[in-house]
Amino acid sequence: MKERHFFGTLEELEVGRFCIREIGKRSIGVTLHQGQPIAILNYCPHAGSPMCRGPIVPKLQINKDNTLGHDEENPVVRCPWHGWEFDLKTGIAVIPSRLKLAHFAVEVENNQIYILV
Ligand code: FES
């Protein structure tokens, strides 16, 4: 059964950057995307880097006219060690891989953020 842990307040979060805290034995990063907090394990599934130290950037996409563009609605987290990118919302790797970021459910109550671990 998952336990509910206080993480912080919404005011502490920033778009495009993780706020990192230790919850039990886990390091967890929380960021804001479209007004909603997203929580991931601060651990890259490839080789264990501190994933939340990597940048959150728009996903590259190929436009209909075959030019490169950015998908601002679907940002990715770029690993600070080897550059693999993972969809921020789903945790799925951009390159074909079975590896996926670990996400946590988040609850917000009166601007207080709780992580279910
Ligand atoms: S440790 Fe993250 S891509 Fe290698």
Residues whose N, C-alpha, C, O or C-beta is under 5 A from the ligand:
A	BS01	FES	C44 H46 A47 G48 S49 C79 W81 H82 G83 W84
